[in-house]
Amino acid sequence: MAQLATIDVASIATEIKSLAQETGILDVLNAMNTVENTVSSTMKSINTAIGNTTYGDTNTLLREGFTQEANYAKGQVGAQEQITDASNTAMARFQRDIRNSEIRDQQTPNVQNCTALDSGQVVTAAALQGWRTGQTIESVMDPRGEALAGTPAYYGTGQAMEAAGQVHLSRYCSSTDAAAGLCTEAAVAMQNADQRASSLFGTDNLIDQDGINAANDFGTNLIQPIVPAALRMDQLTSISGQDAAAHRREYNARMSLARSVIDLAIGQQTPGVALTVQQQQLLTNEGLPVPASGSWLQALSLEATRRISDVTWAAGLQAMPPASVEREIATELALSNYLAMQNYRVTLLNATIAATQLSATEETSFRPATAMPSPSMAAN
């Protein structure tokens, strides 16, 4: 036992401590102890503040805090979803209202569209009445011009002249005629009305029967005041009579064509349909008399002119939605097509008259060939 080494633990510790002091390690160790004690003290303070029994331990509190934060986040997401849904719903309803307004504007007729439709119906009905009037006048005037049985010219030119004179004196006796003792002076407006263009083209509407008669009698004096006597009996059966009959048929056809122009003008201005309230108001606004019924020309004139002079139409145009404006444009295009068709018919009539004039001119200037005498050769 005496030979075993003896270890003095106390002396070793003293030596280590002395060495640590000399090298500065002891200060480091003391500093580390100080930090450790400070951290322990801080944690104790935190634990004391948090508490282990009142609020739970730290892990539990952190888990609950993170859970609450997550709940807040989910709440924010849900709120954003609700806001988005509400915004989408509001925008969808707004867009639906816009679409409903567009449908309403497209489907609801404008007042001016209704007015145009009513006016168009009047124009169409008046055109039919005017055509019938023209046909009626032609059915009377063509037999007169052809000198058929029952007409004055059938009995001779003198009777035709007398009949024409009697019509003038009985309806249009002027102060000159009255002074000569031929007739009783007519009203100033009717004196010589059968000789004045205003009887036919003075207004768009002939108003009454006197106006129609004056227009017709003006046309008679203009086109065929005196009808040649009819070819009768042996005047037709002879060779020369057949030639005369051919020329008379040519004459009748050309007179009928010329007279048809007057009949067309009279028919288009003959009153035959009731005007709409809007058309009557337009006449009042223009300071014109409102007739009991209107003619084709008057109805068509009102339909055309109201779009450039009627304040009501102009105000309606300013308030029209786009769909109504498009319908108004379509209506005006239809009216333009209608007028173009009427102009085309007049063009056909004018072309026929021009062809007739050309044929009459060429017929007058034509020089038929004449037979040349053939020399006779006498035998010597």
Secondary structure, DSSP 8 states (H G I E B T S, - for coil): -TTS----HHHHHHHHHHHHHHHTHHHHHHHHHHHHHHHHHHHHHHHHHHTTTTS--HHHHHHHHHHHHHHHHHHHHHHHHHHHHHHHHHHHHHHHHHHHHHHHHHHS--HHHHHHHHHHHHHHHHHHHHHHHHHHHHHHHHHHHHT-TTSGGGG-HHHHHHHHHHHHHHH---HHHHHTTSS----GGGTTGGG-THHHHS-S---SHHHHHHHHHHHHHHH-SS------THHHHSHHHHHHHHHHHHHHHHHHHHHHHHHHHHHHTS--B---HHHHHHHHHTT----SSB-HHHHHHHHHHHHHH-HHHHHHHHH--HHHHHHHHHHHHHHHHHHHHHHHHHHHHHHHHHHHHHHHHHHHH---------------
